[in-house]
Amino acid sequence: MHIRVCVLEPIGGSHTFSLISVNHMLKGQCAIMSLMNSLQRKASAGLPKQQSNQYMHGAFILTLAAFIVKILSAVYRVPFQNIVGDIGFYIYQQVYPIYGIAAVLASSGFPVIISKLAAESEVGKRNHLAHGLQAAFLTLLLVGVALFSFFFFGARYISVWMGDVALAPLIKISAFMFLFLPFISIWRGYFQSVGKMEPTAISQVTEQLARVTAILLIASLFVSKGYSLYEVGSGAVTGSILGTMFGLIILSFFVWKHKAIRLLFTKGLSIRKFYKTAQIVLVHGTAICLSGMLLILFQMIDSFSLYSLLVQSGVSMEEAKVLKGIFDRGQPLLQLGTVAASSFSLALVPLIASAWLRDDEEVIRQKAISSVKITTVIGLGATVGLVNIIKPTNAMLFANGDGSSVLAVLAISIFFSSLILISSGILQGLGHVFAPGKYIIVGLTAKIILNYLFVPFLGTLGAAIATITGLAVVSALMIKKLNKRVAVLATFKKMASRLIVAGVAMTAVLQLWLILFSLIGANRLIFTIMALSSVMIGAAVFLVMIVKSHILTAEELSLIPYGERFVKSKRERK
């Protein structure tokens, strides 16, 4: 589940704001400052200090909510896999991308565009705002019904394409998520446009808590009652829908409290207004959503091709399901790794966007380079660390070490997806709205082609290689585009040798530690102690090497965990 974080900047008038979007932690949510340069360039004196603080406070609340939701989204998969096993996990993960796409559309891209349209409504003209919301609602209602119809009535054909017709009922249940799309998007967008972040934040967190709780409770109950794994999967997907319904109920309470529902019943919406609004919502909303759906879209490609290719290559259906389920263990690991790698540098993206509004090239250069440096350092550290400890981590979380070599290759995705996340945030913060989306399409194309080339010969390892290659293509294209504005390639060259030394040092220490620990024995408790202690040791070694090599400035160090302590100790020694 991906949630978007916005910061509002006054552009004149008491209720009119320009969205400065921020790439949200991870996974991917893309940021977009404003979509019309004419509006962006009109930034003026702004609001009284008290009201500005109110909006900044709201942005902080939304950021915190996004972080909580993302962590919950990654963590719940671990107990779920332990409940249902690898085949049960395969069943759920096959259809999860359908739900995930709907969730991203409802929580990031479309609300952002709607909030922008609402914020740009002429001050004091309530009808103008109402007609904009009406047009956006009707547009998303048509989109939601169309997508629901496609997945619900086409469920059997889609399941055949996936190679497993038993998935059809799960696909039908997942389709209902699209019916919530217009309602969730319109109200989250409206509240964000007027600076009320609490409805969005509260509804997101309660939705995710309800969803995770429902999934785990239903899965536990169904397994204990002896239901088939496909029935357990249907129950889990139903739990996701119940969570969304709960979030919508919370959101509806705020709509009723603020009497916002009347906006949708104002008369006078013209065809011209509807067409113009629909065009903006669909085109720009989709552009924003693509980065937020990056890993979900890669998962969807695997849902449609990996299992069927394994079966076609001679693997039995049962074994192919197990292999796909083991491969899907990598998804929560990638999510958590990307959070760690990108969240610290994303705090700089609003500053870059603000500097762009002021035409302050020096600030743009400094903050963009700092963002890329921090993401590279943490992303590489998280990637190298996880590759080294993947076996004990796999056994700690999922009861055994099956597929650890494939998961180690897949872990490299953390580095590239982190670079994509921060690069797309900076590019869109600089007004390049559509560039990230174009590059993501190229990467997805590469993933599809390489899956069909590699999986028949290499199995799930081929899918892992295809994933990191596709992500590498996207990150390379984004870095190349960003380098035209900011000299990030020169920064990479300066950092390369010192980062390699830091990575090698961490690898050497971790491998020695793991060898010593392996002499004790091998059970889940030992693997748990081994994995957790390795995380602390590896992080400490890597951070010390980074500080000693002066890759990051004192200001940049202060943005990463425990970095301030190193800065203070260096100052004290001086």
Protein Blocks (a to p, Z undefined) as FASTA:
>chain_A
ZZdddddddeedjkbccddddddeejhiacdfbfcfklmmmpcfbpcfklmmmmmmmmmm
mmmmmmmmmmmmmmmmmmmmmmnommlmmmmmmmmmmmmmmmmmmmmmmmmmmmmmmmmp
cghilmlmmmmmmmmmmmmmmmmmmmmmmmmmmmmmmmmmnopaklmmmmmmmmmmmmmm
mmmmmmmmmmmmnopaklmmmmmmmmmmmmmmmmmmmmmmmmmnopafklmmmmmmmmmm
mmmmmmmmmmmmmmmmnommmmmmcghiafklmmmmmmmmmmmmmmmmmmmmmmmmmmmm
mmmmmmmmmmmnopafklmmmmmmmmmmmmmmmmmmmmmmmmmmmmmmmmmmmmmmnopa
klmmmmmmmmmmmmmmmmmmmmmmmmmmmmmmmmmmnopaghklmmmmmmmmmmmmmmmm
mmmmmmmmnopamlmmmmmmmmmmmmmmmmmmmmmmnommlmmmmmmmmmmmmmmmmmmm
mmmmpcfklmmmmmmmmmmmmmmmmmmmmmmmmmmmmmnoccfklmmmmmmmmmmmmmmm
mmmmmmmnomacfklmmmpghklmmmmmmmmmZZ
